[in-house]
Every structure is written in C-alpha cells, then in structure tokens.
Amino acid sequence: MSVRDSVCTRKLEIPSQKREVSRRILADLGEWFGIPDATESYIDKSSTLPFWAAFDGMVAPLCVAALNTLPEEASARVFAKVLDTALGGSRTDSDFLVPTTDLSSLLPEPALRQVAVEVDRMSMAASDVTLDTHRVAATVKQAARDIAEAVDRLGAEPRG
C-alpha cells in the first residue's frame, strides 16, 4: 500500500472540528507559529472558512474501533488518549495474542460448561428441599384463628 492509498482528504463542515484540526496542526509547528493570541485568532478564523484536511487512511477504522464514533464526530483529544494508552507503552504491552483454537472453544463453550455445572448443582440443592404440606396448612390455619381472635377483641372493646 502506498502513502497515497493510505491518506484520504475530506472537507470538514463542523466549526469545532475545524478548530480542533487547526489547533493540532499549529501545535506541531511550535515556535514557528508560537504567538498564542495569533494562534487562537487563526484557529477561530479557520473555523469559518472552507476547510479540507488530509487524514491517514487508518484513522477512520481505528477511531470507529476505539470510540465507536466516526472521526468527524469524535473528540481528537479522547481519540489521541485512547491510542496513546493502547499503543504508547512498551513492546510487551502490546503483544498480539493469537488463539490456537477456534473462538467457540475459547470462550462460549467453557462458559456453557460452567453454567451447566452450576445448574446441576442448584438442581441437586433444590431436590433436597422437602415441604411438609400438613405442617404448612396447620400453620396457616392457626394464623387465621389468631387473626380472627384479634379482630373479635378489637370489635368488643369500647371506642372512646
């Protein structure tokens, strides 16, 4: 792939995007364009003019993958921070691990096996539970009698 194939040019319409691209470009120019008032004035003016920018062809796919947002709508600062965090470390921080098996046997199948074990365990625990229906019925009947007696006592008391 040539450099020409990896760069795309795009017209920017949103003033905040124009400002952000201008700010990034001027920041890279450093001392050559380093008068702060003039820099801000230039950035503000550039946001009102037709504005074309060249982007590396990898920016859009990386931006969508990292931020789930198109480059035109993403914050350049957030995108730069994500890329720096992901790619700015040492070589061992970005080792690319390739599974030696298919992805189904890597994650879903072990998860399903674990779920099956847990379901079996819960089923066995539930099968050990017994319910004495005669005892439950006697308890409910006694509770009903207690409530009836309490209501009778309330009705028999004089109201003041």
N, C-alpha and C positions, 0 to 999 in steps of 0.2 A: 504494500500500500504506500503510495507516495504521499508527501506532505499535502499536496493539492487535494487528494482524495479524503484526507482526514480533517480538512478545515471547511467549515460552512459559513456563509455570510448571511446575515439576517437583519432585516430592518426592525428596529425597536420602536414601539409606539408609546409605551407607558413611560411617563416622565421619571418616575422613581427608578426604573430600570436604566434609563439613560444616565441618570445621576450616578448610580452605582458603578456602571461600567466606566464612566468618565473618571470617577474617584479612584478606581483600581488602576487605571492606566496612568493617571497623573501621580499616584503614589509610587509607581515603579520608576517614574522619571526623576524622583528625588530632588536634588539640588538644582537641576536644570530648570525645573518649573516649581521651585520651592517657596514662592511667596504665598502664604496662607490666604490672604484676602483675595489675591488674584486667582488662586486655585478655586476657591469657593465660587467666585463670580463666574469663572469659566464653566464650572460644573453646572451652576444654575442656568446659565445661558444655553448650554448644550442640551438641556432637557426640553427646550422649546423649539429646537431645530430638527430637521430630518436627520436621522441617526442610523447609521449602519454599523454593525460590529461583526468581526470575524471570530468564530468560535471553533475550537478544536472539535473535530467530529466525535470525539469520545465524551465530550461534556454532557450532551443530552442523555445518552443511555446511562451514564454514571449518576447524573442528577436524578433521573427517574428512579433508578435502583436505590439510591441512598435516601432520597427525600420523598419519593412517591409524588414528585411535582415536576412539571416541565421547567426548563431553565428560565423561560420567560417569566414564570410566576414565582420562582424560588428566590430566597434571600442568598445573595452571593456570600455573605459572611457565614451564614449557617452552613452552606454547602462547603465552603473552604474549611471550616472547622471539622466537619464530618470527614472530609478527605484527609485532612491532617491527622485526625485521630486514627483513621483506618490505615493510612499509608505512610505516616510520618515517623513511625518507630523504626526499630532495628529490623534487620532481615528476618530474624526468628519470630518477630511479632506478626509477620505476615506470611508464615509458612502456609502453603496451599495444600490442604489435606484432601486426597482423593480416596474415596472408599473403594475397597477391593471387592465389594459385593453390590448387588443391586439395591436401590434405595428402599424398596419394600422390606427387605430383610434387615435393613439397617435400623429403621425406626418403627414403622407401623406394626410389623409382626411381633417384635418383642413387647411392644405396648399392649397389643391384643392378648398375648400370652399372660402378661401380668394382670390384666383386667379379668381374664378367665380364672386365674388363681384366686383373686380377691372375691369374685362372685361365688366360687365354690366354697371359700372359707365362710362367707356370710350366709350361704345357704345351709351349711352344716350347723352354724351357730343358731340359726332360726329354727332348724329342725329339733334342736334340743329344748326349745321352749314348749311347755305344755300349759294348757289352760284348763283349770278346774271350773267348768261352767256351772256346776251346782253351787260352788262356793261364791262365784261371782253373782249368781242370781240371788242367793241368800243375803249377800251384802247390799245389793240394790234394793231388795225388799225392806231390809232393816232401815236403810237410809230413807226410804219413802215413809215408813212408820214414824221415824224421828221427825221428819218434816211435818207430817200431819199433826203430831202431838204439839209441835211448836206453834203451828197455826192455830190449833184449838186454844192453847194457852193465851195467845195474843187476843183472840176473839173473846175470851172470858174475862180479861182484865178490864176494869173500868177506864174509860177515857176521860181525860181531865180537861 
